[in-house]
Amino acid sequence: MAVIRAMTREDLDSVRRLEAATPEAPHWTLAVYERFLSEENPDKRIFVAAGGGRTLGFAAAQVVGDVCELDSLVVDVTARRAGVGAALLAALKEWARQSGAVRVELEVRAGNTLAIAFYERAGFSTDGRRRNYYREPDEDAVLMSCPLQPNHAS
């Protein structure tokens, strides 16, 4: 099973390799990843799933006000359908809740039916569409969100 933890600078190369090998992932510059790692941005976080001496996946998000924006969730093709994505999403939701978010929002390519089904199983519902949001190829974005359970600590 994968170990889920916050990304460190040592993970940067393997995360960027995984992103580059995943056509449906957003392709960010090094500067974007650096902003996620900066201590000046505690509202941004990347979680990595590590196992077998390699990076199996990662999830990047940021909390803006009371909303957590899921910016990217990538799982290596060889580790899909093994619970890695669900474990990353669970860690991200817990961090978001502790950071004051009341829901998680995302957009996903309309043609990515496997990802949409994954998010639906994880409690997300469809909120709408953004026409022609994605490029190369041009495609609509499906807007989805999931409420977070409040912290019931006593």
C-alpha angles and dihedrals in degrees: 000000000000124000112228117211143144114283118255131196088262089065095053099094095046092046091050091048090052091048091050091050092052111076095193093053121098107257109225133185122247088255091062091054090046090056090054090052096046116110085218088071107056088156090067123071140170118198121200130204110216127187139145091018095301144084109265097181148328141214125205125196144153133207115228113181106314095336128090111210112208102213100177140357116184129175123185109252090239092056100046120122090023098100097263095119092046091050092050091048092049091052091047093049092050092049090047092050092049088049091057101262118145096192143014120230131191144160124224134184110270090228094054094091094163091057092045090052090048092053092046090054087051092057101267122138130198115259101176146296138275109213116231093352096146128059134207090053104023108232142154122256119231109218114218136175140184127199117232120226112243120250108263096192113150 
